Amino acid sequence: MSARCGWIALVMACAALAGCGDDDAGETDGGDADADTDVDTDVDADSDTDADTDTDSDAGCTWTWLPMSDDGAPEARAGHAAVWAPEIGLMLVYGGSPTDGYVHMYDPETDVWIASATPDAESTYPSMIWSGESAIIWGNGGRAYQPESDLWDELPTGGDAPTVEGGNSAVWTGEAMIVWGGGTGTDFGAVYDPLVDAWSPTSQGEGCPAARTGHAAIWTGNSMIVWGGGSPPMDTGGVYDPVGDSWLPTTMVDGPSPRWDNGNSVVWTGDRMIVWGGASESGVLGDGAIYDPATDSWSAMEQEGAPSPRSMHTAIWTGHEMIVWGGYAGLADGGHYDPVSDTWIPTAVSGAPSTRHAHSAVWTGEEMIVWGGMYYEGPDDYYLSDGKRYRCVPSGDAK
């Protein structure tokens, strides 16, 4: 049975059950949440930062917000992980605060939500990547979920497995998941190979970045770049080669100021890493820089036309531009950044999701899906269980 057929079978099975879905979907719940999200660079996400192919230009189309169903959507939450699974055409959502242990799957083609049949261990701020077959998760232990079979597999713990949880980064190399840093701050990392179901440690030797949490990490195609994070925030990082198990430090010359990555935009363009926004000890930031690992150099980004300073926002890479959206505090706007022309234009405001931060965003190859998050009102936190889709609609079809 194909993965797509497996998804259809799950939808049909769900439709046959009376209690399918969350009766409270679409409502907001009050509660406390740490002002920290895991910006997973798979993607993310803390955010999808893979250089997905986008063959369409913006000429002849209008960026437009489109509705998405909240029928059967996950319980309202923030700080969750979300990834796009292109092989099966689904967005997978897991964890967050509050959390229920289920993987929730959204199909933008049919505008349908469905959850895994059974939950696994709950994780407030998990790291999650998509391997091409499974969602591999680290947080409150490790596990892998296979949508086609609707089955969970536990990852080994102890030994060479990561020793801390929360604030970790995770990237997928095409063959293995690398988890690094996190907790209250560590320079330990580990590589998980699903073929042999085993962990191996990353080097802590020469060039390894200082211990940290809340940092960013991206996969370039042959190496992992770690940058920022820490308490107090740092402006340092490292490039990790998993083949040679070795590190090279990133230069600090012309780089961004120190900042947390619990919301600052970090995306991979295919040959460079873009860092934008985030939070420092003095407040939120509205600037950034572009890192070229081939030359170990930073270049400045235009600030004119950029979104207002923010943290706990999201960013995705469309194939030719970065889209930043939302963030702390009370923001429901963003910007498109073109690194070739070094220019910003604002995102559409009409029809946009409500203000939020600590939400998720993924890029499907055709559109950005924003979901969940939280907002402050008075002294209270409110969680969200809704979202919108953002795409460039042919001008004649835009409403």
RACOR-V339262 format. One record per residue. PHI is phi in whole degrees, -180 to 180 (none if undefined). PSI is psi as a letter, one per 20 degrees, with the letter a starting at -180 (NA if undefined). Layout:
BEGIN
phi:psi
PHI:PSI
PHI:PSI
END
This chain:
BEGIN
phi:psi
none:p
-70:r
-62:h
-65:g
-64:h
-62:h
-64:g
-61:g
-63:h
-64:g
-61:g
-64:g
-65:h
-64:g
-62:h
-81:i
-101:p
-68:h
-95:j
-65:p
103:r
-109:o
-61:h
-96:j
-58:q
94:i
-94:r
-109:q
-118:q
-84:r
157:r
-103:q
-151:q
-65:q
-80:m
-151:p
-127:q
-83:o
-87:n
-72:p
-94:k
-92:NA
none:i
89:n
144:n
-91:i
100:q
-90:o
-112:j
-69:q
-82:m
-66:q
-76:p
-131:o
-86:i
-91:p
-91:r
-87:i
-66:p
81:j
-141:r
-125:p
-67:p
-139:p
-87:p
-120:q
-72:q
-135:q
-64:q
-110:j
-74:o
83:j
-66:q
-62:r
-58:q
-52:p
-165:r
-142:r
71:j
-84:r
-109:q
-142:p
-136:q
-101:p
-110:n
-65:h
-63:h
-119:j
66:k
-130:q
-94:p
-108:p
-120:p
-148:q
72:b
106:a
-130:o
-75:r
-130:q
-128:i
84:i
-90:q
-94:p
-106:p
-121:p
-120:p
-106:o
-69:h
-69:h
-106:i
58:l
-124:p
-106:q
-152:q
-111:q
-57:q
-64:h
-132:q
-86:r
-124:a
-60:p
-78:q
-142:p
-75:g
-128:m
-82:r
-104:p
-145:p
-128:r
-111:p
-92:i
107:h
-132:h
-137:q
-90:o
-103:p
-123:p
-124:p
152:o
57:l
89:a
-125:q
-160:q
-128:p
-117:p
-107:o
-61:h
-63:g
-94:i
58:l
-125:q
-105:q
-129:p
-82:p
-87:q
-65:q
-124:r
76:a
61:c
-93:j
-68:q
-54:q
-102:i
-131:r
-136:q
85:p
78:j
-72:r
-110:q
-147:p
-132:q
-110:p
-89:i
106:i
-133:h
-150:r
-103:p
-109:p
-108:p
-144:q
66:a
106:a
63:c
-91:j
125:o
-149:q
-109:j
-91:q
-143:r
-152:q
-110:p
-104:p
-104:o
-69:h
-68:h
-110:j
52:l
-148:q
-104:q
-137:q
-76:q
-86:q
-62:q
-114:k
-87:b
-55:p
88:i
-63:p
-61:q
-63:q
-54:p
-165:r
-141:r
65:k
-92:a
-111:q
-150:q
-135:q
-107:p
-94:i
118:h
-143:i
-153:r
-107:p
-106:p
-107:p
-152:q
70:a
81:a
90:r
-141:o
-70:r
-60:q
-116:r
-123:k
-119:r
-170:a
-158:q
-111:p
-106:p
-102:o
-70:h
-70:g
-91:i
48:l
-139:q
-120:q
-128:p
-72:q
-84:q
-67:q
-100:i
-66:p
65:j
-80:r
-65:q
-69:r
-57:q
-165:q
-76:q
-104:j
-80:l
138:h
-71:q
-72:p
-134:o
-131:q
-110:p
-90:i
117:h
-145:i
-145:q
-106:p
-105:p
-114:p
-148:p
73:a
113:a
-132:q
-116:a
-67:h
-99:i
143:a
-78:q
-122:q
-133:k
-134:r
-172:a
-159:r
-118:p
-107:p
-109:o
-69:h
-66:h
-113:j
49:l
-141:q
-110:q
-128:q
-75:q
-111:q
-62:p
-101:h
-65:p
85:i
-70:q
-61:r
-64:q
-54:q
-168:r
-139:r
55:k
-96:a
-127:r
-149:q
-132:r
-112:p
-89:i
117:h
-143:i
-153:q
-98:p
-114:o
-101:p
-150:q
69:a
126:r
-89:p
-120:p
68:l
-110:p
-137:k
-140:a
-177:b
-155:q
-100:p
-117:p
-103:o
-72:i
-71:g
-91:i
55:l
-133:q
-116:q
-134:q
-72:q
-74:r
-63:q
-100:h
-62:p
79:j
-68:q
-60:r
-67:r
-57:q
-170:q
-143:r
56:k
-93:a
-123:q
-148:p
-128:q
-110:p
-93:i
103:i
-130:h
-155:r
-97:p
-111:o
-104:p
-149:q
69:b
106:a
-153:r
-147:q
-102:q
-143:o
68:c
-88:i
-107:q
-102:p
-127:p
-98:q
-120:q
-129:k
-126:r
-169:a
-144:r
-113:p
-126:o
-144:r
-91:o
-91:p
-47:p
-53:h
-69:h
-99:i
-69:p
-111:NA
END
